Amino acid sequence: MSYLEHSVKTVPTGLRKVLHLNWPLVLLLASVAGIGFLMLYSVAGGDFAPWASAQMKRFVMGLGLMFAIAMVPIWFWRNVSGVLYAGSLILLVLVEFMGSVQMGAQRWIDLGFMRLQPSELMKITLVMFLAAYYDWLPAQKTSKPLWIILPIFIILVPTYLVLRQPDLGTSLLLLMGGAIVMFMAGLHWGYFAAVFALGIGVVTAVFQSRGASWQLLKDYQYRRIDTFLDPASDPLGAGYHITQSKIALGSGGWTGRGFMQGTQSRLNFLPEKHTDFIFTTLAEEFGFIGAVSLLGLYALIILFCISSAIANKDRFSALMTMGIAGTFFLFFSVNMSMVMGMAPVVGVPLPLVSYGGSAMLVLMVAFGMIQSAHVHRPR
């Protein structure tokens, strides 16, 4: 036994847990959040108010939550995953009756000190509950039709409730996040092929239903699809967001215009510059190099999560870690694709960078779960 190993084994249990934290992951999260603070300072015209200062406070609070959750044994989170999922489901139902409305969508519950978006919480508790289910289920039953019904139900119920808000982007993330856990659990690829074929049928039905009495999507959602297919057809209307986003992305060039020198954001040509479209501000001010650097930090976060999951011999911990890592990947990939015109605009924020209380805190809670799995993994 080395001197370092002996030292770690002789320190108090609480301190030992702190030493076992995945500290590179903590530093990466802080680095990405720091970029977010800079961007929010920039889009406010060189002022910490109203966005950067609030985001900093939330991140510090999120760090505290992450460390607190990491100290709790992973078996506890496995045992309460069903309760957390049920609680998130109840909150989604409450949104139907007492949720506050903003920009035509009813997605938030006003708690007084903050506005909670239950769909953000569901992204994590869904992954946890599915991981607990497959940890309980014997591996040889994973692909049996009878044992697929419950996880499909677990995924579709919150997806339906979120779609009613309406929030197409989050409902798709719930579907894909659940599918990631099922795939990692060992579900046969034939089921995914069937779902893919069904998806093609659904997309066809969505387009066929437009203007009919049985129209499947809202009118604004169809306008988003039209904008995605041909943003130049209405550059001052439905296509305005993506048109201005592309202008900002292109004007940044290789090295960007410089910090706080972006014309699209500073002159308010770019809508939602502090939330969904903040990536375009980064690309305009720091160019291709800045955008790729942020993407590299995201990739490293995913890499450390995958490494932790592979090293973990506990099935629940590994599935949960991979599920959260996959959901995190969906967050930034969908947002970046959206602002670059490669995907429809569906209102998905850029993780740890976009302004938002619920998204920031829930994401830090999720990484607290990953840290708990890492700290308490069998050694």
N, C-alpha and C positions, 0 to 999 in steps of 0.2 A: 504493500500500500504506500502510495506516494505521500509526501508531507501535506500537499494540497488536499488530497482525498481525506487524509486523517483529520485535517483542520475542519473541513466541511462537515464531517460526521460528528465532530465534537461540539459544534456550536449549537445554541438553542434551536428548537424546532422551527419557531417563527422566522428566525434569521436564516436558517437553512433553506426555507422556502423562498425567501427573497433572493438568496444566492442562486437558486435553481431556476429563477425566472428566465425567460427567453429575452435577455437584455438587448441583443441586436434587433429583435422585433420591436421592442419599445422605442429604440432610437430611430428606427425607420418610420414608425407611426408619428413620432414627434417631428421628424424632418418634413413629412408630407403635410402635417398640420401647420408647420411653420410657413411653408409655401402658401398655404391657404390664408394665413394671417397677412402675409405680404400682399396678396392679391386683393383681399378685402380692404386693406389700407389704401391700395392704389385706386380701386373703383370708387372709393368714397372721396377721392380728390385729395389724398394725403392727410386723412383724418382717421383716427382709431374708432370714432363714432360714425355711424351707429352699428357697424357690423363687426369690425375686427376685435374690438374690446369684448363684446358679448361672446364672440366665438372663442376667444382666449379663455374666458371664465368657464365656458362649457367644456373646453378641452381639459382644463385642470380638474374640473369636477369629474370628467370622464376618466382621467388617469386614476383618480382616487377610487372610482368604482371598479376599474380594471384591476387594480392591486388588491382591493378588498375581495373581489370575486375569485381572484387567483389563489388566495389563501384558503379558500373553502375547498375541501376534498371533492374530487370530481364525481365520486359516487353519490354525493348529495345532489348535485345538479342532474345526474341521471335519474335519481329517484323522484325529483320534483318536476321533471320535464313535462309530464302530462298535465300537472297543475298549471304550469306556466303557459302551456299551449291553450288550455281551457280558459285561463284568464285573458289571454290575448283575443281569443274568439269572442268572449263576452264583451270586451271593449269594442270590437268591430261591430257587434250587434248594437251596442249603445250609440255608436256613431250614427246609426240609422235614425235614432230618435232624438238625440241631444247634441249631435255634432254641429260644429260651427262651419259655415259655408264661406269659401273664399275662391274667387275666380271660377264660379260655377260648379265647384266640387265640394262635397261634404265629406271631409277626411279627418278632421281634427276634433279633439275634445279639449275644451278650455279648463285647465286646472287652476287658473288664477295666476300662479307664478310662471307657468309655461303652457304652451299648447302642445298636447301630445298627439302624435299621429300613430294610432294603434297598428296600422299596416306595417310600419317600420319594425315594431316589436315582433310582429308575426313572422317576418323574414327569418328571425333568429330562433324563436321558439318552435317554429315548424321544423327546422333542421334538427334541433335538439330532440324533439319528440320522435321523428323518424329514425334518428340514430339510436334512441333508446329502444324503439320497436325492433329494429334489426339486430340490436345487441341481444334482445330477449329471444328472438326467433332463431331456431336452429338453421344453420347454413344450408342444409339440404332442402329446406322448405322455401327458400327465398323466391324461387321462380315458379312455385306451385300456384295455379290460378286462384285457389281459395284464399291464399295468404297475401295476395296482391290487392284484394278488395279494400281492406282497411287503410293501407297507406294512400291509395287513390282517393278514398273518402277524406282522409286527413288533409290532403292537398287541395281538393276541389272545393270544400266548404269555405275556407277563408278566401280562396281565389274568387269565388262567386260573390262573396260579401264585398271584397275590394273592388271588383268590377262594377258593382252597383253604385259606387261612390260618386262618379265613376273615376277609376284610376287604372287605365289599361297597362301602363308601364309597370306598376308594382304587381299587378295580377300576373303578368308574364314572368316577372322575376320570381314570384312564388312558385309558379309551375316549373320553371327551369331549376330553381334551387332544390325543390323536392326531387326532381328527376336526377339531379347530380347525386344525392344521397342514395337513391334507389340503384343507380348505376354502380356506385362505389360499393354498395352492399352485395353486388354480384347478380343483379337481375339480368336475365337472359336478353341478349341484344335484339331478339325477335320482337319483344314487346316495344322497344323503342322504334323499330322499323314500322310497326303497326301504327304507333302514335304519329310518326312522321307522315305516313300516308293519310291518316285521319286529319292531320294539320293542313295538308294540301287541300283536302275536301272542305275543311272549315274556311280556309282563305277564299276558296272559290265561292262558297255560300255567302261569305261576307260581301263580296263584290256583286253577286247576283241579287242580294237582298236590298241593295241601295235604292231608295225611293219607293220600295214596296211596303205593304202594310206590316210585314214581318221583319222590317229592317233590324239588323243585328247590332249595329253600332250607332252611337250618337252622330249627329251631323258634324260636330266639330272634330270628331275622330276621323271621319271620312275626309275632311278638309286637310287634316294632318297627313293622310296618305297621299292626297293629291299634291300637297306641298313637297312631300318626299320624292314623288315621281317626277314633278316638274315645278320646282320652286320659282322659276322665271315666269311662269304663267300669271302670277299675281305678286309681283315683287313688293308692292306697297300694302298688300293685304295679308292673306294667309301665308305667303312666301317671304314676308319681311324678315322674320327671325332668322331663318336659315340663310337668306341672301346676305344679310349683314354679318352673320357669323362667318360665312365663307370669305367675305371681304377682309374681316379682321384676321382670319387665319392666313390668308395669302399675303397681306401687307406686312406680316412679321418677318418674312424671309427666313434666312438662316439664323441670324443672331438677334432679330427683333428690333423694335424701335427704341427700346430702353425703358427702364422702370418708370412708370407713371407717364409714359409718353405715347400711349396707345390712343389714337384719335377716335376709334369706334366706341370705346368705352367712356373716355373722358368727355366726349361731345354727345353722349347719350344716344348714339345711333343703335347701340346694341341693347336689346331688351333683356331683362332677367340676368344682368351682367354679374350679379353677386350670388346667383344660385345656379340654375341649370347651365348657363352659358359662360361660366367663369373660366372654363378651359380656353375659350377663344381669347379672353383677355391675357391669359398667360402666354399663349402662342403669339399674340400680337406684340407683347412687350419683350419677350425673351426668345421669340423665334422658334425655329425647328429644334434647335439645341435644347432650349428650355422645356419644350413639350416632350421631347424624347427622354430628357432627364427625369421628369415626373413619371413618365411611363416606366422607366427603369426602376425607380423607387417602388412603384406598385408591383412590378415583377419580382423584386427582391422580397417584398412582403409575402407574396404568394409562395415563393421558393422556400422561405423559412417555415411557413405553415405546412407545406407538403413534407418538408424534411422532418418536422416534429411529428406529423401524422404517421409517417413511415416508421419512425423509431419507436412509436408507441404500440405496445403489445395489447393494450386494452381496446376491444372492438368499438365500444361506444365512443371513447375518446378519439380514436382514429377517424371514425365516420363523421363525428361532429366537426372535428377540425377540418377535414376535407370539404364537408358541406358548407361551412362558414367561409373557407377560402374560395370555394367555387362561387358562392353568392357575392363575395367581395369582388371577384373577377368580373362578374356580370355587372356590378355597379359601375365600375369605371369604363369597361369596354362598351357598354350600352350608351353611357353618357358621351364618351368621345366619338363613337360612331354617329350619334345623334347630331352633335354640333358640327360634324364634318360632312353631313348630308348623306352618310352611308346607311342611316336607319331613320325611321320616322321619329319626329319629336314626341316623346312620350313622358316627359317630365321626370327623368331620373337624375338626381343630383350627383355631382362628382364627390366621391367619399373623402371626408376629412378636409376638403378644400371648399366646397360650396357652403354657403351660409345656411344654417338650419340646426335647431336645437335637438329635435327628436332623432334625426339621422345621426348626428354626432354622438349623442349619449348612447344610443342603441348599438352603434358600431363599436364603441369602446367597451360596452358590456359584452359584446360578442368576442372581442379579443381577450377580455377577461376570462371567458370560458375556455378559449384556446390556451391561455396561460395556466389555468387550473389543470387542464389535461396535461400540459407540459411539465408542470411542477410535480404532479402526483402520479406521473407515469411509472410503471414497474421498472425498477432498475436492477 
